[in-house]
Amino acid sequence: MSDLRIDPISKPFTATITPPGSKSLTNRALVIAAMSDGPCELTNVLFADDTRVMLAGLSKLGFAMDVDESKQTVRITGGGGKIRSTDAELFCGNSGTTTRFITALCALGEGSFTIDGIERMRQRPIGQLVDSLKNLGVRIDYLGQPGFPPLRVNGRGLPGGIVQFASGMSSQFLSALLMVSPYARNEIRIDLEPNQASWPYVAMTMQLMDHFHVTPELARDPRTHQPKQIVIPRGKYKAVPYAIEPDASNATYFLAAAAVNPGSKITIEHLGKSSLQGDIGFADVLHKMGASLIFGKDFITIKGPEKLEGIDIDLSGMPDTIQTLAVASIFAEGPTTIRGIHTLRVKETDRVAALSNELKKLGADVDIEQNAMTIQPPEDGKLKPAHIDTYDDHRMAMSFAVAGTRTAGVTIKEIECVNKSYPDFFRDLEKVCRGQ
């Protein structure tokens, strides 16, 4: 594994970039296309560790695919809700989306399917999804510790019915259930407890389902306006082409790099107000801290101010941006409090602990209290040189690289972890910092 010292910029940069395709949309689109009623062509597909394990899993399940990485396209022939394989061992690496989505997909099959991953994946909970599928008539057995992979799905189709979905856990569980629901033998109704976690990701899933011609019906509580119930009509996804947006989560690192470097300006192309991804809201977060913002339909431009101001904000709706804000906040005046951090403890690593450890290396004070983290920059404004541990977490590497664009002596350890979602990240960051 390689370490990389980040060189601070020597002068403000002006750059334009289009990040690669969204990991979240790529894996959702692959699953929906596999369930469609014919050949689907997906373009601007992300090819990274998480999406490659999804492609491998779908191949083992018997779906025919024509993959062209050079053109970033995948042509997949959907099975109309049927799975050709009757027996498969599916290795999902450290990909949460693959593990959760594949588990739900296997419920549509006829046979025995084993789902497993690396040791860290065996520590990431999946019980809420399994319980929901069991309540809808699916037979699933844990092969190790209850509530965690590995597990075996004994597929006999998805009977359907009514299920209660608790709040506070990964939105991927709900997205996984939503995507397979059109092929249940009976209509599925999901009753939602208040305060669903990471709701923008669920909304993204439903909008993508609608693109493929299945439209979930969402009811909200008339008093609180919170999501209350989703009814998924029985039907089939239509085989239609789909162009995947650039990854909004990965765009946050470039937006933050401009924001923390006074006078620097970055434009993210092909990503703006029309995006399906909730993480585009991170541009507004930087604007609240003082960065200049132009938010177009299909572009975002951020310019770094002379100084950023600390803020108090709830990021439970876009948890993948918390690490980016945490790093940006050490260049602000005054403390920053980030709320809604509970889901970070069960990601690729315990991101709450990892953030605290590495921010302290740079000289920040970090106070964690239940569901919130308060970050106080160094009193003299000077950060310490540090070797940043990445914990095999792509977002730790990319977020702390932002610090290295402003302050000297920041080395990111084991940079290959970015292969999970953005293999060319460090090359692209260097280009941006050179103003290309």
Residue pairs with C-beta under 8 A, 6 or more apart in sequence:
1 413
1 414
1 415
1 416
2 414
2 415
2 416
3 387
3 411
3 412
3 413
3 414
3 415
4 411
4 412
4 415
4 426
5 404
5 409
5 410
5 411
5 412
6 401
6 403
6 404
6 405
6 410
6 411
6 412
6 429
7 404
7 433
8 404
8 405
8 406
8 407
8 408
9 261
9 264
9 405
9 406
9 433
12 261
12 262
12 263
12 264
12 265
12 304
13 258
13 261
13 264
13 265
13 266
13 432
13 433
13 434
13 435
14 264
14 265
14 266
14 435
15 254
15 265
15 266
15 267
15 431
15 432
15 433
15 434
15 435
15 436
16 266
16 267
16 268
16 269
17 254
17 266
17 267
17 268
17 269
17 428
17 431
17 432
18 246
18 268
18 269
18 270
18 271
19 246
19 247
19 250
19 251
19 254
19 268
19 271
19 422
19 428
20 44
20 46
20 48
20 72
20 246
20 247
20 250
20 422
20 424
21 44
21 45
21 46
21 72
21 244
21 245
21 246
21 247
22 46
22 244
22 245
22 246
22 247
22 248
22 249
22 277
23 46
23 48
23 50
23 51
23 97
23 247
23 249
23 250
23 421
24 97
24 201
24 204
24 247
24 249
24 277
25 204
25 208
25 244
25 245
25 276
25 277
26 42
26 45
26 46
26 51
26 54
26 244
27 50
27 51
27 54
27 95
27 97
27 98
27 101
28 97
28 101
28 175
28 179
28 204
28 205
28 208
29 42
29 45
29 208
29 242
29 244
30 42
30 51
30 54
30 55
30 58
30 74
30 76
31 54
31 58
31 101
31 102
31 105
31 179
32 179
32 208
32 209
32 212
32 237
33 40
33 42
33 74
33 76
33 78
33 212
33 237
33 239
33 242
34 58
34 61
34 63
34 76
34 78
34 79
34 105
35 78
35 79
35 80
35 81
35 105
35 108
35 179
35 180
35 182
35 183
35 236
35 237
36 78
36 80
36 212
36 236
36 237
36 238
36 239
36 240
37 78
37 80
37 236
37 237
37 238
37 239
38 77
38 78
38 80
38 239
39 75
39 76
39 77
39 78
39 239
40 75
40 76
40 77
40 78
40 239
40 240
40 241
40 242
41 73
41 74
41 75
41 241
41 242
42 73
42 74
42 75
42 76
42 241
42 242
42 243
42 244
43 71
43 72
43 73
43 241
43 242
43 243
43 244
44 72
44 243
44 244
44 245
44 246
45 51
45 72
45 73
45 74
45 244
46 72
46 244
46 247
46 421
47 69
47 72
47 423
48 419
48 420
48 421
48 422
48 423
49 93
49 94
49 95
49 419
49 420
49 421
50 93
50 95
50 97
50 98
50 420
50 421
53 91
53 92
53 93
53 95
53 98
54 95
54 97
54 98
54 101
54 102
55 65
55 67
55 74
56 91
57 90
57 91
57 92
57 98
57 102
58 65
58 76
59 65
60 85
60 88
60 89
60 90
61 83
61 84
61 85
61 88
61 90
61 102
61 105
61 106
61 109
61 113
62 79
62 83
62 84
62 85
63 76
63 77
63 78
63 79
63 84
64 76
64 77
65 74
65 75
65 76
65 77
66 74
66 75
66 76
67 73
67 74
67 75
68 74
78 237
78 239
80 236
81 108
81 182
81 183
81 236
82 108
82 109
83 105
83 106
83 108
83 109
83 110
83 111
83 155
85 109
85 111
85 113
86 109
86 110
86 111
86 112
87 111
87 112
87 113
88 106
88 111
88 113
88 114
89 113
89 114
89 116
90 102
90 106
90 113
90 114
90 115
90 116
91 116
91 117
92 98
92 99
92 102
92 115
92 116
92 117
92 121
92 149
93 117
93 118
93 121
94 117
94 118
94 120
94 121
94 348
94 392
94 420
95 117
95 121
95 420
96 121
96 124
96 170
96 172
96 347
96 348
97 172
99 115
99 117
99 121
99 124
99 126
99 149
100 126
100 129
100 170
100 172
100 173
100 175
100 176
101 172
101 175
101 176
101 179
102 115
103 115
103 126
103 129
103 130
103 133
103 140
103 151
103 153
103 176
104 129
104 133
104 176
104 177
104 179
104 180
105 176
105 179
105 180
106 113
106 115
106 153
106 155
107 133
107 136
107 138
107 140
107 153
107 155
107 157
107 158
107 180
108 155
108 157
108 158
108 180
108 183
109 153
109 155
109 157
110 155
110 156
110 157
111 154
111 155
112 152
112 153
112 154
112 155
113 152
113 153
113 155
114 143
114 150
114 151
114 152
114 153
115 149
115 150
115 151
115 152
115 153
116 122
116 143
116 149
116 150
117 149
117 150
120 348
120 349
120 392
121 149
122 144
122 145
122 148
122 149
122 150
123 148
123 346
124 148
124 149
124 346
124 347
125 147
125 148
125 169
125 170
125 346
126 147
126 148
126 149
126 151
126 173
127 146
127 147
127 148
128 165
128 166
128 169
128 170
128 173
129 172
129 173
129 176
129 177
130 140
130 142
130 147
130 151
132 163
132 165
132 173
132 177
133 140
133 158
133 177
134 140
135 161
135 163
135 164
136 158
136 159
136 160
136 161
136 163
136 184
136 188
137 158
137 159
137 160
137 161
138 153
138 155
138 156
138 158
138 159
139 153
139 154
139 155
139 156
140 151
140 152
140 153
140 154
141 151
141 152
141 154
142 148
142 150
142 151
143 150
143 151
143 152
144 150
157 185
158 180
158 181
158 183
158 184
158 185
158 188
159 184
159 185
159 186
160 181
160 184
160 185
160 186
160 187
160 188
161 184
161 186
161 188
161 189
162 188
162 189
162 190
162 191
163 177
163 188
163 189
163 190
163 191
164 190
164 191
164 193
165 173
165 174
165 177
165 190
165 191
165 192
165 193
165 196
166 193
167 192
167 193
167 194
167 195
167 196
167 197
168 195
168 197
168 342
169 197
169 343
170 197
170 198
170 343
170 346
171 196
171 197
171 198
171 199
171 201
171 202
172 201
174 190
174 196
174 202
174 205
175 201
175 202
175 205
177 188
177 190
178 190
178 202
178 205
178 206
178 209
178 216
178 230
178 232
179 205
179 209
181 188
181 190
181 216
181 232
182 209
182 214
182 232
182 233
182 234
182 235
182 236
182 237
183 234
183 236
184 232
184 234
186 234
187 231
187 232
187 233
187 234
188 231
188 232
189 229
189 230
189 231
189 232
190 229
190 230
190 231
190 232
191 228
191 229
192 226
192 227
192 228
192 229
192 230
194 221
194 224
194 226
195 226
196 202
196 226
196 227
197 316
197 319
197 342
197 343
198 278
198 316
198 317
198 318
198 319
198 343
199 227
199 278
199 317
200 277
200 278
200 279
200 281
200 317
200 318
201 278
202 227
203 276
203 278
204 276
204 277
204 278
206 215
206 216
206 218
206 230
207 276
208 242
208 276
209 215
209 216
209 237
210 216
211 240
211 242
212 237
212 238
212 240
212 242
213 235
213 237
213 238
213 240
214 232
214 233
214 235
214 236
214 237
215 233
216 230
216 231
216 232
216 233
217 230
217 231
217 232
217 233
218 227
218 229
218 230
219 227
219 228
219 229
219 230
219 231
220 226
220 227
220 228
221 227
221 228
245 270
245 271
245 275
245 276
245 277
246 268
246 269
246 270
246 271
247 277
247 421
247 422
248 271
248 275
248 277
248 278
248 279
248 280
248 282
249 277
249 279
249 320
249 321
249 395
249 421
250 398
250 421
250 422
250 425
251 268
251 271
251 279
251 280
251 282
251 300
252 279
252 282
252 320
252 321
252 324
253 324
253 398
253 399
253 401
253 402
253 425
253 429
254 266
254 268
254 428
254 429
254 432
255 266
255 268
255 282
255 283
255 286
255 300
255 302
256 286
256 324
256 325
256 327
256 328
256 399
256 402
257 264
257 266
257 402
257 405
257 429
257 432
257 433
258 264
258 265
258 266
258 291
258 302
258 303
258 304
259 286
259 289
259 291
259 302
259 304
259 305
259 308
259 328
260 304
260 308
260 328
260 331
260 402
260 403
260 405
260 406
261 304
261 405
261 406
262 304
262 305
262 306
262 307
263 303
263 304
264 303
264 304
265 301
265 302
265 303
265 304
266 301
266 302
266 432
267 299
267 300
267 301
268 299
268 300
268 301
269 298
269 299
270 298
270 299
271 277
271 280
271 298
271 299
271 300
272 280
272 295
272 296
272 297
272 298
272 299
272 300
273 280
273 295
273 296
273 297
274 297
274 298
278 317
278 318
279 318
279 320
279 321
280 300
281 317
281 318
281 321
282 318
282 321
282 324
282 325
283 293
283 295
283 300
283 302
284 293
284 295
285 311
285 313
285 315
285 321
285 325
286 293
286 302
286 308
286 328
287 293
287 302
288 311
288 313
289 308
289 309
289 310
289 311
289 328
289 332
290 305
290 307
290 308
290 309
291 302
291 303
291 304
291 305
291 308
292 301
292 302
292 303
292 305
293 300
293 301
293 302
294 300
294 301
307 332
307 333
308 328
308 329
308 331
308 332
308 333
309 332
309 333
309 334
310 329
310 332
310 333
310 334
310 335
310 336
310 337
310 375
310 377
311 332
311 336
311 337
312 336
312 337
312 339
313 325
313 336
313 337
313 338
313 339
314 339
314 340
315 321
315 322
315 325
315 338
315 339
315 340
315 341
316 339
316 340
316 341
316 342
316 343
317 340
319 340
319 341
319 343
319 344
319 347
320 395
322 338
322 340
322 341
322 344
322 351
322 355
322 373
323 351
323 355
323 395
323 396
323 399
324 395
324 398
324 399
324 402
325 336
325 338
326 336
326 338
326 355
326 359
326 373
326 375
326 399
327 359
327 399
327 400
327 402
327 403
328 402
329 335
329 336
329 338
329 375
329 377
330 359
330 362
330 363
330 364
330 375
330 377
330 378
330 383
330 403
331 377
331 403
331 406
332 377
333 377
334 377
335 374
335 375
335 376
335 377
336 374
336 375
337 372
337 373
337 374
337 375
338 372
338 373
338 374
338 375
339 371
339 372
340 371
340 372
341 351
341 352
341 368
341 371
341 372
341 373
342 371
344 350
344 351
344 352
344 355
345 351
345 352
345 353
347 393
347 395
348 391
348 392
348 393
348 394
348 395
348 420
349 391
349 392
349 393
349 396
351 393
351 395
351 396
352 368
352 373
354 389
354 391
354 393
354 396
355 366
355 373
355 396
356 366
356 368
356 373
357 389
358 386
358 388
358 389
358 396
358 400
359 366
359 375
360 366
361 384
361 386
361 387
361 388
362 378
362 383
362 384
362 386
362 403
362 407
362 410
363 377
363 378
363 382
363 383
363 384
364 375
364 376
364 377
364 378
364 383
365 375
365 376
366 373
366 374
366 375
366 376
367 373
367 374
367 376
368 374
378 384
383 403
383 407
384 409
385 407
385 408
385 409
385 410
386 409
386 410
386 411
387 411
387 413
388 396
388 397
388 400
388 403
388 410
388 411
388 412
388 413
389 396
389 413
389 414
390 396
390 397
390 400
390 412
390 413
390 414
390 415
390 417
392 414
392 417
393 417
394 417
394 418
394 419
394 420
394 421
394 422
396 417
397 412
397 414
397 415
397 417
397 418
397 425
398 418
398 422
398 425
400 410
400 412
401 410
401 412
401 425
401 426
401 429
403 410
404 410
404 411
404 412
405 429
405 433
415 426
418 425
418 426
422 428
